[in-house]
């Protein structure tokens, strides 16, 4: 076999193994029981938008 064919087969096998490992990891993380954060612990931020016009004195 050519060296390039061996490299292609090895990299393809590594790619498939990484894809399978990723799918297993996603399934494990999705299987966990996720509960939303209580409303009291959610930090709400205020955004202030101020317009600076051409005739502004500030």
C-alpha positions as CSV (number, residue, x, y, z in Angstrom):
1,X,0.0,0.0,0.0
2,X,1.0,3.6,-0.6
3,X,2.0,5.7,2.4
4,X,-0.7,8.2,1.6
5,X,-3.4,5.5,1.6
6,X,-2.2,4.3,5.0
7,X,-2.3,7.9,6.4
8,X,-5.8,8.4,4.9
9,X,-7.1,5.2,6.5
10,X,-5.5,6.0,9.9
11,X,-6.9,9.6,9.9
12,X,-10.3,8.3,8.9
13,X,-10.3,5.8,11.7
14,X,-9.3,8.4,14.2
15,X,-12.1,10.7,12.9
16,X,-14.7,7.9,13.3
17,X,-13.5,7.2,16.8
18,X,-13.7,10.9,17.8
19,X,-17.2,11.1,16.3
20,X,-18.4,8.1,18.2
21,X,-16.8,9.4,21.5
22,X,-18.5,12.7,20.9
23,X,-21.9,11.1,20.4
24,X,-21.5,9.0,23.5
25,X,-20.5,12.2,25.5
26,X,-23.5,14.1,24.2
27,X,-25.8,11.2,25.1
28,X,-24.4,11.0,28.6
29,X,-24.8,14.8,29.2
30,X,-28.3,14.7,27.7
31,X,-29.3,11.8,30.0
32,X,-28.7,13.9,33.2
33,X,-31.7,15.4,34.9
34,X,-31.3,19.1,34.3
35,X,-33.4,21.4,36.4
36,X,-33.7,25.1,35.6
37,X,-32.2,27.7,38.0
38,X,-34.7,29.2,40.5
39,X,-35.9,32.6,39.4
40,X,-34.4,34.2,42.5
41,X,-30.9,33.2,41.4
42,X,-31.1,34.6,37.9
43,X,-29.3,37.9,37.7
44,X,-31.1,40.4,35.6
45,X,-29.1,43.1,33.9
46,X,-30.3,46.5,32.8
47,X,-29.1,47.9,29.5
48,X,-29.1,51.7,29.1
49,X,-29.0,53.0,25.6
50,X,-28.3,56.7,25.2
51,X,-28.4,58.5,21.9
52,X,-25.7,61.1,21.1
53,X,-27.1,63.4,18.5
54,X,-25.4,66.1,16.4
55,X,-26.7,68.9,18.5
56,X,-26.1,67.3,21.9
57,X,-24.6,69.5,24.6
58,X,-23.2,66.6,26.7
